[in-house]
Amino acid sequence: MSKIADKSSNKTRQRFLIESVALFLMIATPFIFKLHVYLPTDPEATLSIFGYTIDSNGFNNINTYVWFLFSKIIPLYLLIIWFFTCKHWWYHIILIPLCMYAFQLFEVMYSEDDYIDTDNILWLLPVCMVVIPFVYLVRVKLYDKYVHGIDLDAMDAELKYFRDKERQKQDRINRKVEDTPTDNLEAPEKETSRTFGERFQQVQHSLKNLFNFFL
């Protein structure tokens, strides 16, 4: 019992920590975005953070470069928080703008192209081809269930019930046929043969009387 309580307590503490970090990032959004103001505007200036050197990376200066980075990073982490906390049925569609900002950030930091925000729409096409049909199918299923009152799961269960019932009925018929004695099946054939023989004799007797009459 104590292990279960400790596990639940650890999970609650972990969830509280994650939610606190997400809350801090959302509150600090305008302050983080304004950090670029305190960076130098000298084209040759660099910034060293934890041994990683940041230069202007093709922009006019490091101030402009960091401003552009934050314009991508802040919406990206806000969309990530929204994606993991959203409880609506359409939350998968958030992946499209999330991936858009991620591709733009990758293009800015690692692409050697002189132009930015140009080809990321092509990178988004595979994501859209997967996410949009999935969200549409979820939407159709929910719309049919709650608006039209069509519950596909209930319909499948009902069809399965009728199929099982028909199968049981067919099994009972097959068992009755198998349990029927062969003597009972041969009796009608014998009666039919006997009746045919009696009628043939009657016809033969009638023809013989008719022949004797003319003679």
Buried (B, 14 or more C-beta within 10 A) or exposed (E): EEEEEEEEEEEEEEEEEEEEEBEEBEEEBEEBBEEBEEBEEEEEBEBEEEEEEBBBBEBEBBBBBBBBBBBBBBBBBBBBBBBEEBEEEEBBBBBBBBBBBBBBBEBBEEBEEEEBEEEBEEBBEEBBEEBBEEBEEBEEBEEEBEEEEEBEEEEEEEEEEEEEEEEEEEEEEEEEEEEEEEEEEEEEEEEEEEEEEEEEEEEEEEEEEEEEEEE
